[in-house]
Amino acid sequence: MSDRIPTREEQEGDGEVRYRMLYESEDKIYTRHIRGVYTRIRKYTGLPLLLAFFFIPWLNIDGRQAVHFDLPARKFHIFWTTFGPQDGFLLAWLLIIAAFGLFAVTTWLGRVWCGFTCPQTVWTMMFMWGERICQGDRAKRMKLDAAPWGAEKVLRKAGTHLIWFVISLATALAFVGYFYGIRDLVVDLATFSAHPQGVFWVAFFTFATYMNAGFLREQVCKYMCPYARFQSVMYDKDTLAVYYDARRGEARGPRKKGVDYKAEGMGDCIDCYWCVQVCPVDIDIRDGMQYECINCGLCVDACNSVMDKMQYPRGLIRFTSEDELETGKTNYSRPRLLGYALVMLLMTGLFVQQVVTRSPVQAEVLRDRGARMYRLSQGLVQNVYTVKITNMDQKPHEFEVRVEGKDGYDYSLRMQRGITVTPGEVYSVPIRVSVPESQLQESKHDIDIVIRAKDAPELEDRHRTVFIGPK
């Protein structure tokens, strides 16, 4: 069965056989290099992301990697804090905050995340820089691709792919280093002693980055990214996005500089196609809002540079809203935008409060269900519990355990002495709580088991459990 379906023209029977591929192998995009305000913003927003991604794994805090996701030990070290599986709710909370942040920003500024800070965009920019360094700008790259193979073409193409490979390998090493340990990973790879899984993931992410940023590029934004598909749900008539001012630009057409083109019924658009040539997803913004547009602003810079040359006012293509194009005004105080922002700020404040007040020492008390209550010869009734202490602090602590219960009861506690828990350790210890049988007035009652660090009294955890006696 063919994977091609007829176009509308073919279905209408115009006599010309045309097909559109289900996965369309599109023509190669040759982007023009342009300078302007939004080009500089893209560089300044992408550079901190790259610096953080590549250099944070090399930072050390208290003798360990500053950011290390130690999956075998089930510990996530993030700067001065260590998180464990019990902190999974914080990750869920963080993802919800990110979702509301994305909703708010998209409602306000459209797909600026895609155009300025998305890793797909930033890495594609690096690969396009490598192309431009080795092969030149748009016209030179087109000429090089059309030329027959020779020494110059081989060298320029090889240099491009070498830059791509170096960027891909560095990306893979940095990413895997967050999980493996970057220093151990580099040394193990250099001495051929790396774990096979480490070697596999480095090779996998090198290949994935090389293919993704080198060849797929706009295909990811147009066909793979789900954000492009549901962004229209978050847009409204006051969302700021890249628009072409058709009232001012139409009718299009070339003209000589200094000619009274308006007397001839022409608009400001000279139909130079620069806005198309700089577009990384190869769309014509003059055709209206399209889901492929990533709001990168390159077409704005290109159009403004042409307007400057023609001595026309800037802003034929600009960041504006549909409402502003129609009425001249944009409403910034929309209920939906304010609602998204309020929820995001509220949840962010609560998240920060949870992280700041989170105790690095957590304890859990489990009553031993396999051991029945029993009487001792001295007239005591004893219950057995298991205390689990998790030390997520960066230093060891020695703990003491005590029991508190009803007034008038003489509680005694037996356990091993000297509980010392090292950083990141989960320590389990059984304890035995006894009460004289003569004091028990009911079959069960609540008691509190208190775990406290001797060297840091503020690190205290209190748990309520049940003490069971004879009926």
Sequence and secondary structure as in RCSB ss.txt:
>XXXX:A:sequence
MSDRIPTREEQEGDGEVRYRMLYESEDKIYTRHIRGVYTRIRKYTGLPLLLAFFFIPWLNIDGRQAVHFDLPARK
FHIFWTTFGPQDGFLLAWLLIIAAFGLFAVTTWLGRVWCGFTCPQTVWTMMFMWGERICQGDRAKRMKLDAAPWG
AEKVLRKAGTHLIWFVISLATALAFVGYFYGIRDLVVDLATFSAHPQGVFWVAFFTFATYMNAGFLREQVCKYMC
PYARFQSVMYDKDTLAVYYDARRGEARGPRKKGVDYKAEGMGDCIDCYWCVQVCPVDIDIRDGMQYECINCGLCV
DACNSVMDKMQYPRGLIRFTSEDELETGKTNYSRPRLLGYALVMLLMTGLFVQQVVTRSPVQAEVLRDRGARMYR
LSQGLVQNVYTVKITNMDQKPHEFEVRVEGKDGYDYSLRMQRGITVTPGEVYSVPIRVSVPESQLQESKHDIDIV
IRAKDAPELEDRHRTVFIGPK
>XXXX:A:secstr
  SEEE HHHHTT S   EEESS            SHHHHHHHHHHHHHHHHHHHGGG EETTEESEEEETTTTE
EEETTEEE GGGHHHHHHHHHHHHHHHHHHHHHHSSHIIIII HHHHHHHHHHHHHHHHH SHHHHHHHHHS   
HHHHHHHHHHHHHHHHHHHHHHHHHHHHHHTHHHHHHHHHTT   HHHHHHHHHHHHHHHHIIIIITHHIIIII 
THHHHHHHH  TT  EEEE HHHH S     TT  GGGGT  S     HHHHT TT   GGG   TT     HHH
HHHHHHHHHHT  S SEEEE HHHHHHS      HHHHHHHHHHHHHHHHHHHHHHH  SEEEEEEE TTS  EE
 TTSEEEEEEEEEEEE SSS EEEEEEEE STT   EEE  S EEE TT EEEEEEEEEEEGGG  SSEEEEEEE
EEETTEEEEEEEEEEEEE   
